[in-house]
Amino acid sequence: MDQQYIAPMKIGSRIFAPRPFTTLITIAVIFILLTLGRWQLHRAAEKQVLFDAFASGTDVTRPIDAATSRLARYQHVEAVGRYDAARQILLDNMFDAEGRAGYFVITPFALVGGGWVLVNRGWIPLGASRAERPDVPVAQDQRRLRGRADDLPRPGIRLDAPALGPPYPVVANFPTLSDIGRLLHVSAWTPATELVLLDPGEADGYARNWRAPGFAPMRHIAYAVQWFALAVAVAVTYAVTNLKRSVAGGSAG
């Protein structure tokens, strides 16, 4: 037998005689493709949980204060207090539904009875340059506001960044709640949520087209199907290219 081939197998008038190296490469590629497909299915399941939570978040409105325990993400909430207009934050590198770059306007909100929460008042476009900070005024009268509980935006990879500091509004790239706490000298955050996404119908907001982040679950399922289809295509190609005609009295190859 030709040692360049795995032991040949006769199939009808043909012989299946793959090379060991080709076989190993094919197995590795198929394994990678199947792993990618399974990962996409896992992501689809995770996204379905998020999208379901977003869809059901407004079923009940929960009041929050300094003593409220942690709430589920996207839970609809209401809070009574006052905006701190003098110490606002602009989250940089945020995009609207059309892909335009801009800022999320984050305003600290002092809760009646004590404690604080951050409110995302919506998206605004960049000015002529980043050196020109937009004016984001808001009245500081006592009010009742409504929105959805959420987390502060997080980067794919968090890098070390310089400490935040005035002048206000402070421009920040993916700060943590601790970063903002040090900037504002605030530690008494409500445990209920890191952030409130201000409802579209609430006053003193900007563009607010809130939705669950990332691709819809069906997009991930579509990607999974593509990876699985590629795995099948690689397997079929491997089988076809290694199926050779049988030569009477001769050997495979």
N, C-alpha and C positions, 0 to 999 in steps of 0.2 A: 504494500500500500504506500502511496506517496505520502511522506511524512508532513507535507505542507497542508494536508487536509485532515479534518476529523473523519473518523470511520464513516465511509459513505453508506447511504441508505437508498436502496432501489425503490422507486415509486413509479409503477407502471413501466413505461419505456424510458424513464429518466432516472438519473441518480442525483440525490441531494448530497453534495460534498462541500460543505463550507470550510473556509480556512479558520484556524483557531483565533488568529489576531482579529479578523473581521467579526467573528462571533463575539469576542469579548467587547469590542467597540460597540457593536449593535446592542448587546445587553446593557451596557452602561448608558447609551443614549436613550434607550427605551425606559430604563429606570428613572433617568432624569426627567423625561417627558411626563411619565406617570406621576412622579412626585410633584411636578409643577401643576398638573391637573388637579391632584388631590388638594394642594395648597389653595388653589382658586376656589374649590368647593368649600374648603374651610372658611375662606374669606367671605364667600357668599352667605354662609350660615351666620357669621358674625355681623355682616351688614344687615341681614334680615332682622336680627335682634334690634339693631339700632333703628332701622326704619320702622319697625313695629312700635318701638318705644316712642319715636317721634310722633307717629300717627295717633297713639293713645295718650300722649302726654297731656292733652287739654281736656281729657275726660273729667278730671277733678282739679280744682284750684286749691293749692295749699298755702295758707299764710305763713310767712317766715319771720323769725326774729333771732335774737342772739342765742336763744336756747334750742332752736329747731335742729333736730338730728339730720344727718346726711340724707338727702332725697335722691331719688332715681334721676338719672340724666334725662332731660327734656320734660320733667314734671312741670306742669303749669303752676306758677306761684304768684303771690301778691305780697307787696311789702309797703309799709308806711314809713316815711322818713323824709330826708332832705338831701338833694344833690350837693356835693362839694364842687362848685363850679371853678374854684381857684386851683384845683390840683388834679387836672385831667391827664389822661394818657392816650397817646395815639399809637395803636398797634400797626407797625409798618409791614409792608409786603403782604397785604390782604387784598383779595380780588373779588370783584362783583360777579354776577352771573354771566356777564359778557366777557370776562377775563381782563377787565381793566384794573390796573394797580391803584391802590389807595390805602386808606387807614380805616381801622375800626376805632370808633370813639368810645373810650372806656372812662366812665365817670364814677368815682366813689360815691356811695349812698349811705348816709348815716341813718341807721334804723332808730325809730322811736323806742325808747327804753334801753338803748345801748347796742353796740355792735355795728359792724359795717358789712356791706356787700358791694361788689363791683357790678356795674350795669353797662352792658354793651348797647349803646344808643344807635348803632348802625354804622354803615359804610359811607365814607366820603372820598372823592377822587383826590389825587395829588394836586398840589398847586403848580405854579410855573416851575418850581424846583423844590427839593426837599429842604432847602434853607428857608423857604417861605412856609411857615407853619399856619395851617388854617385856623380861623377863629371859630370856636365851638361853644358859644355862650349857652347858658341854661339858667333859668330862674331857680332860686334856692328856697322857695316857699315849701311848706310841708305838703306832701302829696301821697297818694296811693297809686302805685304803679303795678303793672302786671307783665309777666313774661315767662320764659322757660328757663329752668335750671340747666346750666351747661358748665363745661370745663373751659379754662383758658386754652386758646389754640396752642398746639404743641408742634415743634419741628420734627422732621424725620430723624435728624441727628442734632442733639443739643451741644453747642460749642460754648466755651467760656466767653462771657461777654463782660464789658466794663459795667461797674455799678451805675444804676440809674441816678440822675440828678437833675435839678432844675436847670434852665427855666421851663415853666409850664406853658402849654401842654408838652409833656415829655414824650419824645418819640422813642419807642422801644421795639425790639425784635424778639418776639416770643418770650416775654418775661414770665417767671413763675409767680405764684401768689406771694412767696417769700420775698422775691425781688421787689414787688410792688409794696409789700408791707414795710420793708426797710426804707424805701423811697418816701412813703407817706408817714412813717413812724406810727404804723397801726399794726396791732397784733390781734385785736378783738374782732376777728372775722366770724361771721355766722358759720357754723358747721354745715348748714343746709346745702350750700353750693358755692363754687368758686365765682360763678358769674351768672348774671341774669340777662338773657336775650330779650330786650325790650319788645313787647308785642307791636306789630305794625300799626295798630290803632291808637297807640299811646302817644301823647304829646311830646314835643322836644326830642324827636328822634330823626334819624337820617335814613338812608336806604336800608330796608330790612326785609330781605327775601330769605328768611331762615329755612333751612332744610337739613336733613341728616347729611353728614359729610361723606365725600367720596362717591364712587360709582354705586349705582343701584345693584342689588343682588344679581339680577339677570345678566348684567355685564360680566360679572365674575363667572357665572355659569357658562356664558358664551366662550370666555377665555378657556375654561376647563375643557369644554368640548373640542376646542381647537388643539389643545395640547394632547388630548387623548387621540384625536384623529391623526395627529402627526406621529404618535407612537405606533398606531396601526399601519400608517404608510411606511414607516421605517421597517417594521416587521415584514410587511408584504414585499418590499423591495429586497430585503435580505433573502427572503425565501426564493423569490423569482431569480435573482442574480446567481444564486448558488444551486439552482436546479439545472442540471446539464443532461444533454442527450447521452443515452447509454450507447457505447460503441462495442459491438460484439467482439469478444476476444481481447479487448483492451481494458484500460483502467480509466477511472474518472479523471478528468483534467486534460 
